[in-house]
Each structure stands twice: as structure tokens, then as C-alpha cells.
């Protein structure tokens, strides 16, 4: 991996608790962070909180409902283009 290549982490449960703490820490270390969750309103709030501490953080959200295979496939189809070249 080159020094200039962005590392990306997808965090499930990144809206609160331990997942949020991990997302916040990775964003502060320069990772691109994708919050994968059912509740996009909570993801939007979590992203705002992360950016309030680190305005240059690369954080976004992708909808994901782990109880639905269709949702998992859709999440993967949105995630893969973000991390492959």
C-alpha cells in the first residue's frame, strides 16, 4: 500500500456506543469511514459529531439492514466502487 492510498473502514453500529468511538478514532487517524446502518438519521448525526471534532474527516453513510439479504447486496454494490480502482 502506498503512503498516499486512503484506507477505508466500514463500521456497522457506528451511530453510537463502541462503533461510534471506533469510527471517530479511525476518522481522526485519517481513514475514510463509512457508517453502515439502518437509521440514516442517526448516521447523519454521528457524521456531524465526528466532523465537529475533525472537520477534514472523510465520513459518509450507506444504508444497511443486516436482516435483509437485498439490503446487504445493495450496500456491497455501493461500497465496492468506493474502495476499488
N, CA, C and O atoms as CSV, one atom per row, in Angstrom:
chain,resi,resn,atom,element,x,y,z
A,1,UNK,N,N,0.844,-1.174,0.000
A,1,UNK,CA,C,0.000,0.000,0.000
A,1,UNK,C,C,0.886,1.232,0.000
A,1,UNK,O,O,1.807,1.341,0.809
A,2,UNK,N,N,0.611,2.155,-0.902
A,2,UNK,CA,C,1.412,3.367,-0.962
A,2,UNK,C,C,1.015,4.316,0.163
A,2,UNK,O,O,-0.069,4.194,0.732
A,3,UNK,N,N,1.883,5.248,0.478
A,3,UNK,CA,C,1.631,6.211,1.536
A,3,UNK,C,C,0.422,7.064,1.214
A,3,UNK,O,O,-0.301,7.476,2.121
A,4,UNK,N,N,0.186,7.338,-0.062
A,4,UNK,CA,C,-0.913,8.208,-0.466
A,4,UNK,C,C,-2.244,7.490,-0.624
A,4,UNK,O,O,-3.255,8.140,-0.888
A,5,UNK,N,N,-2.276,6.185,-0.471
A,5,UNK,CA,C,-3.510,5.441,-0.649
A,5,UNK,C,C,-4.365,5.535,0.613
A,5,UNK,O,O,-3.895,5.241,1.712
A,6,UNK,N,N,-5.625,5.947,0.449
A,6,UNK,CA,C,-6.545,6.091,1.568
A,6,UNK,C,C,-6.999,4.723,2.062
A,6,UNK,O,O,-7.362,3.859,1.264
A,7,UNK,N,N,-6.980,4.534,3.339
A,7,UNK,CA,C,-7.527,3.317,3.946
A,7,UNK,C,C,-8.980,3.602,4.321
A,7,UNK,O,O,-9.298,4.665,4.853
A,8,UNK,N,N,-9.841,2.651,4.041
A,8,UNK,CA,C,-11.268,2.826,4.273
A,8,UNK,C,C,-11.762,1.748,5.220
A,8,UNK,O,O,-11.403,0.578,5.087
A,9,UNK,N,N,-12.593,2.154,6.186
A,9,UNK,CA,C,-13.196,1.219,7.124
A,9,UNK,C,C,-14.707,1.373,7.082
A,9,UNK,O,O,-15.230,2.485,7.151
A,10,UNK,N,N,-15.405,0.248,6.970
A,10,UNK,CA,C,-16.862,0.269,7.097
A,10,UNK,C,C,-17.193,-0.184,8.509
A,10,UNK,O,O,-16.748,-1.239,8.959
A,11,UNK,N,N,-17.982,0.632,9.203
A,11,UNK,CA,C,-18.334,0.348,10.585
A,11,UNK,C,C,-19.846,0.125,10.667
A,11,UNK,O,O,-20.630,1.009,10.324
A,12,UNK,N,N,-20.244,-1.053,11.121
A,12,UNK,CA,C,-21.655,-1.269,11.423
A,12,UNK,C,C,-21.858,-0.872,12.879
A,12,UNK,O,O,-20.998,-1.129,13.721
A,13,UNK,N,N,-22.977,-0.257,13.169
A,13,UNK,CA,C,-23.209,0.211,14.534
A,13,UNK,C,C,-22.381,1.438,14.867
A,13,UNK,O,O,-22.087,1.689,16.035
A,14,UNK,N,N,-22.003,2.202,13.857
A,14,UNK,CA,C,-21.161,3.380,14.072
A,14,UNK,C,C,-21.909,4.616,14.514
A,14,UNK,O,O,-21.314,5.683,14.664
A,15,UNK,N,N,-23.216,4.485,14.727
A,15,UNK,CA,C,-24.014,5.637,15.138
A,15,UNK,C,C,-23.891,5.944,16.630
A,15,UNK,O,O,-24.144,7.067,17.064
A,16,UNK,N,N,-23.500,4.934,17.408
A,16,UNK,CA,C,-23.455,5.135,18.859
A,16,UNK,C,C,-22.519,4.115,19.500
A,16,UNK,O,O,-22.051,3.181,18.849
A,17,UNK,N,N,-22.268,4.311,20.748
A,17,UNK,CA,C,-21.502,3.354,21.548
A,17,UNK,C,C,-20.103,3.088,21.031
A,17,UNK,O,O,-19.410,3.990,20.561
A,18,UNK,N,N,-19.702,1.822,21.129
A,18,UNK,CA,C,-18.349,1.423,20.740
A,18,UNK,C,C,-18.118,1.674,19.248
A,18,UNK,O,O,-17.040,2.121,18.854
A,19,UNK,N,N,-19.119,1.392,18.425
A,19,UNK,CA,C,-18.977,1.627,16.982
A,19,UNK,C,C,-18.692,3.083,16.672
A,19,UNK,O,O,-17.862,3.388,15.817
A,20,UNK,N,N,-19.383,3.993,17.369
A,20,UNK,CA,C,-19.138,5.418,17.171
A,20,UNK,C,C,-17.730,5.793,17.616
A,20,UNK,O,O,-17.042,6.551,16.933
A,21,UNK,N,N,-17.304,5.268,18.749
A,21,UNK,CA,C,-15.953,5.564,19.249
A,21,UNK,C,C,-14.898,5.086,18.255
A,21,UNK,O,O,-13.921,5.791,18.004
A,22,UNK,N,N,-15.088,3.896,17.689
A,22,UNK,CA,C,-14.152,3.366,16.695
A,22,UNK,C,C,-14.157,4.235,15.441
A,22,UNK,O,O,-13.097,4.578,14.918
A,23,UNK,N,N,-15.350,4.592,14.956
A,23,UNK,CA,C,-15.455,5.434,13.761
A,23,UNK,C,C,-14.768,6.773,13.981
A,23,UNK,O,O,-14.043,7.259,13.112
A,24,UNK,N,N,-14.998,7.365,15.143
A,24,UNK,CA,C,-14.398,8.659,15.468
A,24,UNK,C,C,-12.875,8.565,15.505
A,24,UNK,O,O,-12.185,9.435,14.973
A,25,UNK,N,N,-12.358,7.525,16.124
A,25,UNK,CA,C,-10.905,7.346,16.244
A,25,UNK,C,C,-10.271,7.095,14.873
A,25,UNK,O,O,-9.227,7.669,14.561
A,26,UNK,N,N,-10.891,6.246,14.059
A,26,UNK,CA,C,-10.344,5.973,12.720
A,26,UNK,C,C,-10.375,7.223,11.847
A,26,UNK,O,O,-9.425,7.487,11.111
A,27,UNK,N,N,-11.455,7.991,11.923
A,27,UNK,CA,C,-11.536,9.234,11.148
A,27,UNK,C,C,-10.427,10.200,11.571
A,27,UNK,O,O,-9.826,10.870,10.730
A,28,UNK,N,N,-10.161,10.267,12.872
A,28,UNK,CA,C,-9.101,11.147,13.382
A,28,UNK,C,C,-7.725,10.695,12.904
A,28,UNK,O,O,-6.812,11.510,12.776
A,29,UNK,N,N,-7.575,9.394,12.640
A,29,UNK,CA,C,-6.295,8.866,12.155
A,29,UNK,C,C,-6.177,8.935,10.635
A,29,UNK,O,O,-5.194,8.461,10.067
A,30,UNK,N,N,-7.182,9.528,9.968
A,30,UNK,CA,C,-7.096,9.735,8.532
A,30,UNK,C,C,-7.745,8.671,7.670
A,30,UNK,O,O,-7.619,8.709,6.446
A,31,UNK,N,N,-8.428,7.732,8.276
A,31,UNK,CA,C,-9.155,6.724,7.497
A,31,UNK,C,C,-10.400,7.351,6.872
A,31,UNK,O,O,-10.982,8.281,7.430
A,32,UNK,N,N,-10.794,6.844,5.733
A,32,UNK,CA,C,-12.120,7.108,5.221
A,32,UNK,C,C,-13.045,6.177,5.972
A,32,UNK,O,O,-12.777,4.979,6.060
A,33,UNK,N,N,-14.128,6.706,6.516
A,33,UNK,CA,C,-15.031,5.897,7.334
A,33,UNK,C,C,-16.422,5.891,6.704
A,33,UNK,O,O,-16.965,6.936,6.345
A,34,UNK,N,N,-16.975,4.703,6.579
A,34,UNK,CA,C,-18.335,4.554,6.085
A,34,UNK,C,C,-19.163,3.935,7.199
A,34,UNK,O,O,-18.876,2.831,7.661
A,35,UNK,N,N,-20.193,4.657,7.624
A,35,UNK,CA,C,-21.107,4.142,8.631
A,35,UNK,C,C,-22.206,3.379,7.905
A,35,UNK,O,O,-22.938,3.958,7.103
A,36,UNK,N,N,-22.325,2.110,8.177
A,36,UNK,CA,C,-23.351,1.273,7.561
A,36,UNK,C,C,-24.419,0.993,8.609
A,36,UNK,O,O,-24.158,0.334,9.616
A,37,UNK,N,N,-25.637,1.503,8.361
A,37,UNK,CA,C,-26.689,1.329,9.360
A,37,UNK,C,C,-28.076,1.455,8.750
A,37,UNK,O,O,-28.250,1.969,7.645
A,38,UNK,N,N,-29.060,0.971,9.504
A,38,UNK,CA,C,-30.462,1.116,9.083
A,38,UNK,C,C,-30.927,2.544,9.254
A,38,UNK,O,O,-31.668,3.061,8.418
A,39,UNK,N,N,-30.502,3.186,10.327
A,39,UNK,CA,C,-31.023,4.507,10.695
A,39,UNK,C,C,-30.134,5.607,10.109
A,39,UNK,O,O,-29.112,5.970,10.691
A,40,UNK,N,N,-30.533,6.121,8.968
A,40,UNK,CA,C,-29.726,7.145,8.303
A,40,UNK,C,C,-29.755,8.482,9.037
A,40,UNK,O,O,-28.808,9.262,8.933
A,41,UNK,N,N,-30.837,8.761,9.784
A,41,UNK,CA,C,-30.867,9.987,10.584
A,41,UNK,C,C,-29.810,9.930,11.685
A,41,UNK,O,O,-29.120,10.918,11.942
A,42,UNK,N,N,-29.687,8.788,12.324
A,42,UNK,CA,C,-28.661,8.621,13.362
A,42,UNK,C,C,-27.268,8.700,12.745
A,42,UNK,O,O,-26.353,9.258,13.351
A,43,UNK,N,N,-27.100,8.146,11.545
A,43,UNK,CA,C,-25.804,8.235,10.858
A,43,UNK,C,C,-25.460,9.687,10.548
A,43,UNK,O,O,-24.316,10.110,10.717
A,44,UNK,N,N,-26.441,10.439,10.098
A,44,UNK,CA,C,-26.212,11.857,9.788
A,44,UNK,C,C,-25.757,12.614,11.037
A,44,UNK,O,O,-24.845,13.437,10.965
A,45,UNK,N,N,-26.385,12.341,12.169
A,45,UNK,CA,C,-25.989,12.980,13.428
A,45,UNK,C,C,-24.577,12.550,13.846
A,45,UNK,O,O,-23.781,13.376,14.294
A,46,UNK,N,N,-24.274,11.269,13.698
A,46,UNK,CA,C,-22.938,10.772,14.058
A,46,UNK,C,C,-21.872,11.412,13.171
A,46,UNK,O,O,-20.804,11.793,13.652
A,47,UNK,N,N,-22.162,11.530,11.879
A,47,UNK,CA,C,-21.216,12.160,10.956
A,47,UNK,C,C,-20.975,13.610,11.366
A,47,UNK,O,O,-19.835,14.075,11.355
A,48,UNK,N,N,-22.039,14.327,11.729
A,48,UNK,CA,C,-21.899,15.726,12.165
A,48,UNK,C,C,-21.040,15.810,13.430
A,48,UNK,O,O,-20.220,16.719,13.561
A,49,UNK,N,N,-21.223,14.870,14.358
A,49,UNK,CA,C,-20.422,14.870,15.587
A,49,UNK,C,C,-18.955,14.603,15.284
A,49,UNK,O,O,-18.075,15.236,15.868
A,50,UNK,N,N,-18.686,13.675,14.381
A,50,UNK,CA,C,-17.299,13.379,14.022
A,50,UNK,C,C,-16.656,14.581,13.347
A,50,UNK,O,O,-15.518,14.937,13.655
A,51,UNK,N,N,-17.385,15.205,12.426
A,51,UNK,CA,C,-16.840,16.373,11.713
A,51,UNK,C,C,-16.714,17.600,12.600
A,51,UNK,O,O,-15.904,18.482,12.314
A,52,UNK,N,N,-17.496,17.677,13.666
A,52,UNK,CA,C,-17.367,18.799,14.604
A,52,UNK,C,C,-16.010,18.760,15.292
A,52,UNK,O,O,-15.421,19.803,15.574
A,53,UNK,N,N,-15.517,17.560,15.560
A,53,UNK,CA,C,-14.207,17.387,16.196
A,53,UNK,C,C,-13.090,17.417,15.158
A,53,UNK,O,O,-12.005,17.937,15.420
A,54,UNK,N,N,-13.359,16.859,13.983
A,54,UNK,CA,C,-12.360,16.739,12.921
A,54,UNK,C,C,-13.001,17.150,11.590
A,54,UNK,O,O,-13.493,16.295,10.854
A,55,UNK,N,N,-12.999,18.461,11.277
A,55,UNK,CA,C,-13.694,18.952,10.078
A,55,UNK,C,C,-13.213,18.336,8.762
A,55,UNK,O,O,-13.964,18.320,7.787
A,56,UNK,N,N,-12.006,17.843,8.716
A,56,UNK,CA,C,-11.495,17.269,7.472
A,56,UNK,C,C,-11.769,15.764,7.367
A,56,UNK,O,O,-11.311,15.112,6.429
A,57,UNK,N,N,-12.514,15.217,8.327
A,57,UNK,CA,C,-12.800,13.776,8.330
A,57,UNK,C,C,-13.558,13.366,7.067
A,57,UNK,O,O,-14.468,14.062,6.617
A,58,UNK,N,N,-13.168,12.236,6.516
A,58,UNK,CA,C,-13.846,11.663,5.357
A,58,UNK,C,C,-14.809,10.603,5.875
A,58,UNK,O,O,-14.437,9.444,6.061
A,59,UNK,N,N,-16.039,11.013,6.103
A,59,UNK,CA,C,-17.044,10.136,6.689
A,59,UNK,C,C,-18.310,10.215,5.858
A,59,UNK,O,O,-18.747,11.299,5.469
A,60,UNK,N,N,-18.896,9.055,5.588
A,60,UNK,CA,C,-20.166,9.014,4.867
A,60,UNK,C,C,-20.980,7.841,5.390
A,60,UNK,O,O,-20.519,7.076,6.238
A,61,UNK,N,N,-22.185,7.711,4.877
A,61,UNK,CA,C,-23.078,6.659,5.337
A,61,UNK,C,C,-23.647,5.894,4.153
A,61,UNK,O,O,-23.901,6.457,3.088
A,62,UNK,N,N,-23.840,4.597,4.364
A,62,UNK,CA,C,-24.515,3.740,3.397
A,62,UNK,C,C,-25.606,2.990,4.155
A,62,UNK,O,O,-25.333,2.406,5.204
A,63,UNK,N,N,-26.828,2.996,3.645
A,63,UNK,CA,C,-27.890,2.235,4.320
A,63,UNK,C,C,-27.572,0.736,4.350
A,63,UNK,O,O,-27.084,0.173,3.369
A,64,UNK,N,N,-27.856,0.103,5.492
A,64,UNK,CA,C,-27.635,-1.330,5.634
A,64,UNK,C,C,-28.557,-1.891,6.703
A,64,UNK,O,O,-28.553,-1.440,7.848
A,65,UNK,N,N,-29.347,-2.883,6.310
A,65,UNK,CA,C,-30.178,-3.636,7.242
A,65,UNK,C,C,-29.697,-5.075,7.182
A,65,UNK,O,O,-29.966,-5.783,6.212
A,66,UNK,N,N,-28.994,-5.506,8.207
A,66,UNK,CA,C,-28.379,-6.832,8.194
A,66,UNK,C,C,-29.400,-7.976,8.223
A,66,UNK,O,O,-29.028,-9.134,8.037
A,67,UNK,N,N,-30.657,-7.671,8.448
A,67,UNK,CA,C,-31.681,-8.718,8.414
A,67,UNK,C,C,-32.221,-8.945,6.999
A,67,UNK,O,O,-33.076,-9.805,6.787
A,68,UNK,N,N,-31.717,-8.173,6.038
A,68,UNK,CA,C,-32.200,-8.270,4.661
A,68,UNK,C,C,-31.034,-8.534,3.703
A,68,UNK,O,O,-30.126,-7.713,3.574
A,69,UNK,N,N,-31.074,-9.698,3.031
A,69,UNK,CA,C,-30.022,-10.005,2.061
A,69,UNK,C,C,-30.003,-8.980,0.931
A,69,UNK,O,O,-28.932,-8.638,0.428
A,70,UNK,N,N,-31.161,-8.489,0.528
A,70,UNK,CA,C,-31.226,-7.475,-0.526
A,70,UNK,C,C,-30.502,-6.199,-0.086
A,70,UNK,O,O,-29.797,-5.577,-0.881
A,71,UNK,N,N,-30.676,-5.814,1.168
A,71,UNK,CA,C,-30.000,-4.634,1.696
A,71,UNK,C,C,-28.490,-4.842,1.760
A,71,UNK,O,O,-27.719,-3.932,1.455
A,72,UNK,N,N,-28.071,-6.042,2.156
A,72,UNK,CA,C,-26.640,-6.344,2.218
A,72,UNK,C,C,-26.027,-6.263,0.821
A,72,UNK,O,O,-24.951,-5.693,0.643
A,73,UNK,N,N,-26.719,-6.840,-0.171
A,73,UNK,CA,C,-26.216,-6.776,-1.550
A,73,UNK,C,C,-26.142,-5.327,-2.046
A,73,UNK,O,O,-25.168,-4.933,-2.688
A,74,UNK,N,N,-27.173,-4.545,-1.744
A,74,UNK,CA,C,-27.192,-3.145,-2.177
A,74,UNK,C,C,-26.070,-2.357,-1.502
A,74,UNK,O,O,-25.421,-1.532,-2.144
A,75,UNK,N,N,-25.843,-2.603,-0.227
A,75,UNK,CA,C,-24.752,-1.938,0.491
A,75,UNK,C,C,-23.413,-2.299,-0.142
A,75,UNK,O,O,-22.576,-1.427,-0.378
A,76,UNK,N,N,-23.215,-3.576,-0.413
A,76,UNK,CA,C,-21.961,-4.015,-1.038
A,76,UNK,C,C,-21.774,-3.379,-2.402
A,76,UNK,O,O,-20.659,-2.988,-2.747
A,77,UNK,N,N,-22.838,-3.265,-3.186
A,77,UNK,CA,C,-22.722,-2.677,-4.516
A,77,UNK,C,C,-22.389,-1.185,-4.434
A,77,UNK,O,O,-21.809,-0.638,-5.372
A,78,UNK,N,N,-22.742,-0.523,-3.343
A,78,UNK,CA,C,-22.382,0.892,-3.154
A,78,UNK,C,C,-20.985,1.040,-2.550
A,78,UNK,O,O,-20.288,2.019,-2.817
A,79,UNK,N,N,-20.582,0.062,-1.732
A,79,UNK,CA,C,-19.290,0.114,-1.057
A,79,UNK,C,C,-18.122,-0.200,-1.984
A,79,UNK,O,O,-17.119,0.514,-1.983
A,80,UNK,N,N,-18.243,-1.257,-2.770
A,80,UNK,CA,C,-17.132,-1.743,-3.606
A,80,UNK,C,C,-16.561,-0.665,-4.523
A,80,UNK,O,O,-15.339,-0.538,-4.599
A,81,UNK,N,N,-17.386,0.118,-5.225
A,81,UNK,CA,C,-16.803,1.160,-6.082
A,81,UNK,C,C,-16.015,2.231,-5.316
A,81,UNK,O,O,-15.140,2.880,-5.889
A,82,UNK,N,N,-16.316,2.415,-4.045
A,82,UNK,CA,C,-15.614,3.421,-3.255
A,82,UNK,C,C,-14.208,2.977,-2.861
A,82,UNK,O,O,-13.350,3.809,-2.562
A,83,UNK,N,N,-13.976,1.667,-2.861
A,83,UNK,CA,C,-12.687,1.179,-2.379
A,83,UNK,C,C,-11.848,0.479,-3.434
A,83,UNK,O,O,-10.717,0.078,-3.156
A,84,UNK,N,N,-12.377,0.326,-4.631
A,84,UNK,CA,C,-11.595,-0.294,-5.708
A,84,UNK,C,C,-11.297,0.754,-6.765
A,84,UNK,O,O,-12.020,1.737,-6.922
A,85,UNK,N,N,-10.216,0.513,-7.481
A,85,UNK,CA,C,-9.817,1.492,-8.509
A,85,UNK,C,C,-9.797,0.833,-9.858
A,85,UNK,O,O,-9.488,1.482,-10.857
